[in-house]
Amino acid sequence: MLLIPAIDLKDGRCVRLRQGRMDDETIFSDQPVEMAGRWVSEGARRLHLVDLNGAFAGEPMNGAAINAIALAYPHLPIQVGGGIRYEKTIEAYLKAGVRYCIIGTQAVKEPEFVARACRSFPGHVMVGLDAKEGQVAIKGWAEITPYHVIELAKRFEDDGVTAIVYTDIGRDGMMNGPNVEATRALAAAVNVPIIASGGITTLDDVRALAEVADSGITAAITGRAIYEGTLDFAEGQRLADQLHPPQVAP
């Protein structure tokens, strides 16, 4: 199981939010490329970048920082989410060296966009499903929809997405462990790789996800824990490799 460091970008700086609230941030660095280098030096085999401003604006707002990281590490797979609403945005990111684009809000508002994107950019499109008590949220988690996460996951599986990034909003940034059961249930319900996100805090959390990874969980994103030191990233990846060796990307 792959462990992926998250770099959340707001106003060009690396931050972490609690439960997606833009007014509840912790700033960790104003040098995104250097932060990316830190995780690469600790053995990261992929990076998860989020344009937080873009998620609310509906268009890329931290593109310069994202492009700079992609340029600095051209051989490192990078997945990007936040503000991806148009095919031209995906095209621009891929040209800049990004490997995967994650469609979130637009996937829920216009599901056909996912199908078109998968046809235009096969192998490069993921969908991000962020849920609170099973219900999908959009617009930077500001709006809860009536759709259940498994319902939408099955829809996008048919479209040919490369993976689904599943975030439990109630756990994200709260340092209280991932929702292992909900993640396992989602992975078991579809035949597309699931990337877990939200709440991974300690080695025990990595272990808990790795132990159910056979259900279809291929990777796990970690953020605040590796910044605040409750999880040593390199040690976490070693444990994940030991318990569930990573599959072919994604």
C-alpha positions as CSV (number, residue, x, y, z in Angstrom):
1,M,0.0,0.0,0.0
2,L,1.4,3.3,-1.1
3,L,1.6,6.1,1.5
4,I,1.2,9.6,-0.2
5,P,2.2,12.9,1.5
6,A,-0.4,15.7,1.0
7,I,0.7,19.2,0.2
8,D,-2.3,21.5,0.6
9,L,-1.8,24.9,-1.0
10,K,-3.5,28.1,0.0
11,D,-2.2,31.5,-1.1
12,G,1.0,29.8,-2.3
13,R,1.8,28.3,1.1
14,C,1.6,24.8,2.5
15,V,-1.2,24.6,5.0
16,R,-3.5,22.1,6.7
17,L,-7.1,22.7,7.4
18,R,-9.4,21.0,9.9
19,Q,-12.5,19.5,8.3
20,G,-12.0,21.6,5.2
21,R,-12.6,25.0,7.0
22,M,-10.6,27.7,5.3
23,D,-10.7,29.8,8.5
24,D,-9.1,27.0,10.5
25,E,-5.7,26.6,9.0
26,T,-2.2,25.8,10.2
27,I,0.7,27.1,8.0
28,F,3.6,24.7,7.7
29,S,5.7,26.3,5.0
30,D,5.8,29.1,2.5
31,Q,8.2,27.1,0.2
32,P,6.1,24.4,-1.5
33,V,8.9,23.1,-3.6
34,E,11.2,22.6,-0.6
35,M,8.3,20.9,1.2
36,A,7.9,18.5,-1.7
37,G,11.7,17.8,-1.6
38,R,11.4,16.9,2.1
39,W,8.9,14.1,1.4
40,V,10.9,12.9,-1.7
41,S,14.0,12.7,0.5
42,E,12.0,10.6,3.0
43,G,11.1,8.1,0.2
44,A,7.8,9.4,-1.1
45,R,6.9,7.7,-4.4
46,R,4.0,10.0,-5.2
47,L,2.7,13.4,-4.0
48,H,-0.9,14.6,-3.5
49,L,-1.3,18.3,-4.1
50,V,-4.5,20.2,-3.4
51,D,-5.3,23.7,-4.6
52,L,-7.5,24.8,-1.7
53,N,-8.2,28.3,-3.2
54,G,-9.1,26.6,-6.4
55,A,-11.6,24.3,-4.8
56,F,-13.6,27.3,-3.8
57,A,-12.9,29.5,-6.8
58,G,-13.7,26.8,-9.3
59,E,-10.4,27.3,-11.2
60,P,-6.7,26.9,-10.5
61,M,-5.3,29.5,-8.1
62,N,-2.1,27.9,-7.0
63,G,-1.0,26.7,-10.4
64,A,2.4,28.3,-10.2
65,A,3.4,26.3,-7.1
66,I,2.0,23.1,-8.5
67,N,3.8,23.5,-11.8
68,A,7.1,24.4,-9.9
69,I,6.9,21.1,-8.0
70,A,6.2,19.1,-11.1
71,L,9.1,20.8,-12.8
72,A,11.4,20.1,-9.9
73,Y,10.5,16.4,-9.8
74,P,9.7,15.4,-13.3
75,H,9.9,11.6,-12.7
76,L,7.7,11.7,-9.6
77,P,4.0,10.9,-10.1
78,I,1.9,13.8,-8.9
79,Q,-1.8,13.9,-8.4
80,V,-3.6,17.2,-8.2
81,G,-7.1,18.2,-7.1
82,G,-9.0,21.5,-6.4
83,G,-10.7,23.6,-9.0
84,I,-10.6,21.2,-11.9
85,R,-13.8,22.0,-13.8
86,Y,-12.7,22.0,-17.5
87,E,-10.8,19.7,-19.8
88,K,-8.4,22.6,-20.6
89,T,-7.3,22.6,-17.0
90,I,-6.5,18.9,-17.1
91,E,-4.6,19.4,-20.3
92,A,-2.5,22.2,-18.8
93,Y,-1.7,20.2,-15.7
94,L,-0.6,17.2,-17.7
95,K,1.5,19.3,-20.0
96,A,3.2,20.7,-16.9
97,G,4.1,17.2,-15.7
98,V,1.3,16.3,-13.4
99,R,0.4,12.6,-13.7
100,Y,-3.2,12.5,-12.4
101,C,-6.0,15.1,-12.1
102,I,-8.6,14.6,-9.5
103,I,-12.1,15.8,-10.3
104,G,-14.2,16.6,-7.3
105,T,-17.1,19.1,-7.2
106,Q,-17.5,19.0,-11.0
107,A,-17.9,15.2,-10.9
108,V,-20.9,15.6,-8.8
109,K,-22.4,18.6,-10.5
110,E,-21.8,17.3,-14.1
111,P,-21.0,13.6,-14.1
112,E,-20.8,13.6,-17.9
113,F,-17.6,15.7,-17.5
114,V,-15.9,12.7,-15.9
115,A,-16.8,10.5,-18.8
116,R,-15.5,13.0,-21.3
117,A,-12.3,13.6,-19.4
118,C,-11.7,9.8,-19.2
119,R,-12.0,9.6,-22.9
120,S,-9.8,12.5,-23.6
121,F,-7.1,11.7,-21.0
122,P,-7.3,7.9,-20.4
123,G,-5.3,6.8,-17.4
124,H,-4.9,10.3,-16.0
125,V,-8.3,11.0,-14.4
126,M,-9.3,10.3,-10.8
127,V,-12.4,11.3,-9.0
128,G,-12.4,12.7,-5.4
129,L,-15.4,11.8,-3.3
130,D,-15.5,13.6,0.0
131,A,-18.2,12.4,2.3
132,K,-19.7,13.2,5.7
133,E,-21.5,10.2,7.2
134,G,-21.6,8.7,3.8
135,Q,-23.1,11.7,2.0
136,V,-20.9,13.4,-0.7
137,A,-19.9,17.0,-0.1
138,I,-18.8,19.5,-2.8
139,K,-17.6,23.1,-3.1
140,G,-14.7,22.7,-0.7
141,W,-17.0,20.6,1.6
142,A,-19.3,23.6,2.1
143,E,-22.3,21.8,0.6
144,I,-23.6,18.4,1.5
145,T,-25.4,16.6,-1.4
146,P,-28.1,13.9,-1.3
147,Y,-25.8,11.4,-3.0
148,H,-24.2,8.5,-1.2
149,V,-20.5,7.9,-1.9
150,I,-21.0,4.3,-3.1
151,E,-23.7,5.3,-5.5
152,L,-21.4,7.8,-7.2
153,A,-18.4,5.6,-7.0
154,K,-20.2,2.9,-9.1
155,R,-21.1,5.6,-11.7
156,F,-17.6,6.7,-12.1
157,E,-16.2,3.2,-12.1
158,D,-18.2,2.7,-15.3
159,D,-16.6,5.8,-16.8
160,G,-13.1,4.4,-16.5
161,V,-11.6,6.5,-13.8
162,T,-8.1,5.5,-12.7
163,A,-8.8,5.7,-9.0
164,I,-11.2,7.2,-6.5
165,V,-9.8,9.3,-3.7
166,Y,-12.1,8.9,-0.7
167,T,-12.0,11.4,2.1
168,D,-14.0,11.2,5.3
169,I,-14.6,14.8,6.1
170,G,-15.2,14.2,9.8
171,R,-11.8,12.7,10.1
172,D,-9.7,15.0,7.9
173,G,-7.2,17.0,9.8
174,M,-8.6,16.0,13.2
175,M,-5.9,13.5,14.1
176,N,-8.4,10.9,15.3
177,G,-7.8,8.0,12.9
178,P,-9.3,7.1,9.5
179,N,-12.7,5.6,8.9
180,V,-11.4,2.2,8.1
181,E,-14.8,0.5,7.9
182,A,-16.3,3.0,5.5
183,T,-13.2,3.0,3.3
184,R,-13.2,-0.8,3.2
185,A,-16.9,-0.9,2.4
186,L,-16.4,1.5,-0.5
187,A,-13.4,-0.5,-1.8
188,A,-15.4,-3.7,-1.7
189,A,-18.3,-2.2,-3.5
190,V,-16.4,-1.2,-6.7
191,N,-13.6,-2.6,-8.9
192,V,-11.6,0.6,-9.1
193,P,-8.6,1.4,-6.8
194,I,-9.5,3.4,-3.7
195,I,-7.1,5.9,-2.2
196,A,-7.9,6.5,1.4
197,S,-7.7,10.0,2.9
198,G,-8.6,11.6,6.2
199,G,-7.5,11.0,9.8
200,I,-4.3,8.9,9.3
201,T,-2.4,9.9,12.4
202,T,-0.1,7.0,13.7
203,L,1.5,3.8,12.6
204,D,-1.5,2.0,14.0
205,D,-3.7,3.8,11.5
206,V,-1.4,2.8,8.6
207,R,-1.5,-0.8,9.9
208,A,-5.3,-0.8,10.2
209,L,-5.7,0.3,6.5
210,A,-3.0,-2.0,5.3
211,E,-4.8,-5.0,6.9
212,V,-7.9,-4.4,4.8
213,A,-6.1,-3.2,1.7
214,D,-7.0,-6.5,-0.1
215,S,-10.5,-5.0,-0.4
216,G,-9.1,-2.6,-3.0
217,I,-7.3,0.1,-1.1
218,T,-4.1,0.8,-3.0
219,A,-2.9,3.9,-1.3
220,A,-3.5,6.2,1.7
221,I,-2.9,10.0,1.9
222,T,-1.5,11.5,5.0
223,G,-1.2,15.2,5.9
224,R,-1.3,16.8,9.3
225,A,0.2,13.8,11.0
226,I,3.5,13.9,9.1
227,Y,3.8,17.6,9.5
228,E,3.1,17.5,13.3
229,G,5.3,14.4,13.8
230,T,2.7,11.9,15.1
231,L,3.6,9.8,12.1
232,D,7.1,9.3,10.7
233,F,6.5,9.1,7.0
234,A,9.4,6.9,6.1
235,E,8.6,4.5,8.9
236,G,4.9,4.5,7.8
237,Q,5.8,3.6,4.2
238,R,8.1,0.8,5.4
239,L,5.3,-0.6,7.5
240,A,2.8,-0.4,4.6
241,D,5.3,-2.1,2.2
242,Q,5.7,-4.9,4.7
243,L,2.0,-5.5,5.4
244,H,0.7,-4.9,1.9
245,P,3.3,-4.4,-0.9
246,P,2.2,-1.7,-3.3
247,Q,0.4,-2.7,-6.5
248,V,1.0,-1.3,-9.9
249,A,0.0,2.4,-9.9
250,P,-2.4,3.9,-9.1
